[in-house]
């Protein structure tokens, strides 16, 4: 196993200016098929200005994205995600959470039982998961720090 530690004066500092706040926290899936589409989406996503979100978000990747944050099957992961969100709220002063789920998600299938990929059942599972995530985010995190902040579905 290899590791990399990047000191403060590293490439990351050269690429992204030091900020006191960021626009968003991004929760996405670990699926290797999703890495490039997520990066491209964030590079093209406008933050209410003419600027994209490059160097303007913190990110957490867990299997299933919102599925991993709320499904009982992955309950042991919940504290890790919500803890990361707490840190992003406090230290990065984010103003929104962007959750990127995807179809053909093995974590969703493992958590919620058999369904056909591409089916109406799969779409409904993601709708319920995202609604559950949004409610948990409002109830468990945002009210402790500040009034509710918008999630991507608000816009």
C-alpha positions as a Python dict, from the first residue, in 0.01 Angstrom:
ca = {
    (1, 'X'): (0, 0, 0),
    (2, 'X'): (136, 338, -96),
    (3, 'X'): (58, 672, 63),
    (4, 'X'): (114, 1031, -26),
    (5, 'X'): (136, 1325, 209),
    (6, 'X'): (120, 1667, 51),
    (7, 'X'): (259, 1946, 270),
    (8, 'X'): (96, 2288, 268),
    (9, 'X'): (336, 2430, 13),
    (10, 'X'): (271, 2146, -230),
    (11, 'X'): (115, 2125, -573),
    (12, 'X'): (-234, 2151, -420),
    (13, 'X'): (-155, 2502, -297),
    (14, 'X'): (-20, 2598, -639),
    (15, 'X'): (-331, 2471, -818),
    (16, 'X'): (-593, 2614, -583),
    (17, 'X'): (-561, 2941, -399),
    (18, 'X'): (-593, 2917, -23),
    (19, 'X'): (-954, 2987, 70),
    (20, 'X'): (-1141, 3048, 391),
    (21, 'X'): (-1467, 2914, 251),
    (22, 'X'): (-1584, 2685, -26),
    (23, 'X'): (-1908, 2660, -219),
    (24, 'X'): (-2002, 2300, -152),
    (25, 'X'): (-1934, 1955, -25),
    (26, 'X'): (-1973, 1680, -284),
    (27, 'X'): (-2082, 1328, -190),
    (28, 'X'): (-2029, 1079, -471),
    (29, 'X'): (-1982, 707, -523),
    (30, 'X'): (-1654, 515, -525),
    (31, 'X'): (-1752, 339, -847),
    (32, 'X'): (-1456, 380, -1087),
    (33, 'X'): (-1701, 448, -1372),
    (34, 'X'): (-1816, 762, -1191),
    (35, 'X'): (-1485, 938, -1125),
    (36, 'X'): (-1445, 1106, -1463),
    (37, 'X'): (-1815, 1203, -1503),
    (38, 'X'): (-1820, 1355, -1152),
    (39, 'X'): (-1502, 1554, -1217),
    (40, 'X'): (-1637, 1676, -1551),
    (41, 'X'): (-1973, 1768, -1398),
    (42, 'X'): (-1807, 1976, -1126),
    (43, 'X'): (-1574, 2142, -1378),
    (44, 'X'): (-1879, 2251, -1579),
    (45, 'X'): (-2117, 2321, -1289),
    (46, 'X'): (-2170, 2691, -1235),
    (47, 'X'): (-2189, 2813, -876),
    (48, 'X'): (-2428, 3100, -940),
    (49, 'X'): (-2153, 3302, -1109),
    (50, 'X'): (-1959, 3245, -1428),
    (51, 'X'): (-1714, 3023, -1240),
    (52, 'X'): (-1713, 2645, -1217),
    (53, 'X'): (-1658, 2456, -891),
    (54, 'X'): (-1296, 2351, -954),
    (55, 'X'): (-1100, 2407, -630),
    (56, 'X'): (-1418, 2524, -462),
    (57, 'X'): (-1556, 2211, -293),
    (58, 'X'): (-1466, 1940, -45),
    (59, 'X'): (-1547, 1583, -140),
    (60, 'X'): (-1636, 1251, 20),
    (61, 'X'): (-1663, 930, -181),
    (62, 'X'): (-1837, 627, -34),
    (63, 'X'): (-2004, 330, -200),
    (64, 'X'): (-2350, 435, -311),
    (65, 'X'): (-2302, 805, -230),
    (66, 'X'): (-2628, 892, -46),
    (67, 'X'): (-2705, 519, -16),
    (68, 'X'): (-2389, 473, 193),
    (69, 'X'): (-2480, 771, 411),
    (70, 'X'): (-2836, 662, 499),
    (71, 'X'): (-2898, 289, 430),
    (72, 'X'): (-2916, 68, 739),
    (73, 'X'): (-2703, -190, 557),
    (74, 'X'): (-2412, 58, 578),
    (75, 'X'): (-2487, 198, 924),
    (76, 'X'): (-2122, 176, 1031),
    (77, 'X'): (-2033, 430, 762),
    (78, 'X'): (-2286, 692, 871),
    (79, 'X'): (-2077, 849, 1146),
    (80, 'X'): (-1782, 884, 908),
    (81, 'X'): (-1986, 1069, 648),
    (82, 'X'): (-2174, 1296, 889),
    (83, 'X'): (-1849, 1371, 1073),
    (84, 'X'): (-1688, 1477, 746),
    (85, 'X'): (-1986, 1698, 672),
    (86, 'X'): (-1959, 1859, 1017),
    (87, 'X'): (-1594, 1941, 949),
    (88, 'X'): (-1677, 2084, 607),
    (89, 'X'): (-1948, 2301, 758),
    (90, 'X'): (-1721, 2428, 1036),
    (91, 'X'): (-1389, 2458, 857),
    (92, 'X'): (-1479, 2506, 491),
    (93, 'X'): (-1795, 2709, 554),
    (94, 'X'): (-1975, 2537, 269),
    (95, 'X'): (-2308, 2674, 151),
    (96, 'X'): (-2451, 2362, -16),
    (97, 'X'): (-2422, 1987, -44),
    (98, 'X'): (-2415, 1822, -386),
    (99, 'X'): (-2500, 1451, -384),
    (100, 'X'): (-2426, 1252, -698),
    (101, 'X'): (-2590, 910, -706),
    (102, 'X'): (-2591, 698, -1020),
    (103, 'X'): (-2781, 416, -1182),
    (104, 'X'): (-2653, 58, -1188),
    (105, 'X'): (-2524, 110, -834),
    (106, 'X'): (-2417, -213, -664),
    (107, 'X'): (-2440, -52, -318),
    (108, 'X'): (-2806, 39, -378),
    (109, 'X'): (-2877, -318, -485),
    (110, 'X'): (-2700, -458, -179),
    (111, 'X'): (-2880, -221, 59),
    (112, 'X'): (-3231, -240, -83),
    (113, 'X'): (-3256, -586, -232),
    (114, 'X'): (-3297, -714, -583),
    (115, 'X'): (-3419, -485, -857),
    (116, 'X'): (-3351, -462, -1226),
    (117, 'X'): (-3098, -202, -1328),
    (118, 'X'): (-3272, 67, -1531),
    (119, 'X'): (-3613, -15, -1385),
    (120, 'X'): (-3870, 215, -1228),
    (121, 'X'): (-3788, 42, -897),
    (122, 'X'): (-3426, 156, -922),
    (123, 'X'): (-3533, 516, -989),
    (124, 'X'): (-3777, 507, -696),
    (125, 'X'): (-3509, 371, -462),
    (126, 'X'): (-3281, 664, -549),
    (127, 'X'): (-3568, 912, -502),
    (128, 'X'): (-3641, 775, -156),
    (129, 'X'): (-3271, 762, -62),
    (130, 'X'): (-3212, 1123, -171),
    (131, 'X'): (-3521, 1244, 16),
    (132, 'X'): (-3406, 1054, 325),
    (133, 'X'): (-3055, 1198, 291),
    (134, 'X'): (-3191, 1551, 257),
    (135, 'X'): (-3410, 1514, 566),
    (136, 'X'): (-3126, 1365, 773),
    (137, 'X'): (-2894, 1644, 663),
    (138, 'X'): (-3143, 1910, 769),
    (139, 'X'): (-3233, 1741, 1097),
    (140, 'X'): (-2895, 1612, 1210),
    (141, 'X'): (-2636, 1856, 1086),
    (142, 'X'): (-2748, 2187, 943),
    (143, 'X'): (-2964, 2298, 1235),
    (144, 'X'): (-2671, 2254, 1475),
    (145, 'X'): (-2454, 2500, 1284),
    (146, 'X'): (-2687, 2740, 1105),
    (147, 'X'): (-3024, 2754, 935),
    (148, 'X'): (-3072, 2490, 665),
    (149, 'X'): (-2858, 2539, 358),
    (150, 'X'): (-2975, 2443, 11),
    (151, 'X'): (-2907, 2099, -128),
    (152, 'X'): (-2868, 2051, -501),
    (153, 'X'): (-3233, 1945, -535),
    (154, 'X'): (-3343, 2293, -417),
    (155, 'X'): (-3217, 2455, -734),
}
